[in-house]
Amino acid sequence: MSTLVHETWGNHEALIARTQTNKSGNVGHITPQTAQLASTDNPFEFEYGQSLEHITINYETYGELNLAKDNAILICHALTGSAHAAGT
């Protein structure tokens, strides 16, 4: 059985059919994060002279890094059909 979920992020919208999740496949603790990549004091400079003064990204982390810090995976949300790979 699936549930229809409407998501909006920025100027984008999606109607997503989500199936029931398997409890044994839990990804662990989900933590929303924010990182500021550019600011008025530290703008992002493009190759041909233009710049952006405000770049903030939002992302989620699932679970925790292990001691070797080799259990991280980057998932681009455009490939998942949602801005949330496993979160809400």
N, C-alpha and C positions, 0 to 999 in steps of 0.2 A: 504494500500500500504506500502511496506517496502523498505528500502534502505540498500544496502550491505555496510558495513564499515569494512575496514581492520585495525586491531590494532596490534601493536608490543610493547612489554614491556620486556626488558631484552632479553633472548633467546627464548621467547614465542611469538607466533603469533596466531591470530584468525580472522576468517571472520564471522562477526556478522550481522544478519538480524535485523534491527531496524525498528519498526513501527513508524508511526507519533505519536508524543506525544500530550497529551491532555493539552491544555494551562491552564485549571483550576487545574491541578495537579502539578503545579510548586513547586519545592522544595525550592525555595528561592535562596539566594546568595550562589554560590559555590566558596569555597576558597581552592586552593591547599596548602598543608602544608608539611613540612619536619621536621623530628625529628632525631637527632643523638643519638643512644642508646649506642654506644661504641666508644672509640677513643684510640689512642696510650697511652694517659695519664690515661684513664679509660677503660681498656679492659673488655669485657664480659667474665667471667670465667665460664667454664663448670665444672661439678661435678668431673670429673676425671683428671683435671689439664690443659686441653687444653683451649685456649682462642682465641677470635676474637677481633681484634683491630679496625675494621671499620664496624659499622653497622649503616646504615642510612635507615629510612623508609619514604616512601611518602604516603600521604593519602589526602583525600578531606573532607572538612566539608560542610554541606548544612544547610543554615539558621543560626539561632543563638540559643544558650542555653537560656532557660527561667530562671527566678530568682531562682527557686528551683533546677535547673540543672538536671532535671529528664526526659528530652526529648531527650536524646542521644541514638542512636542505633549503634552498631558495625556490619558492613556487611563485611564478608570476600569475597574478589573479586573472589575467586575460586568458590563461590556459585552463582555468578552473570553472569559468562561467559565473564566478562570484568573487567578491572581494574578500571572502572568508573561506579559506581552504578547509578549515575544520571548525572554526568558531562561529559565532553568530553576531 
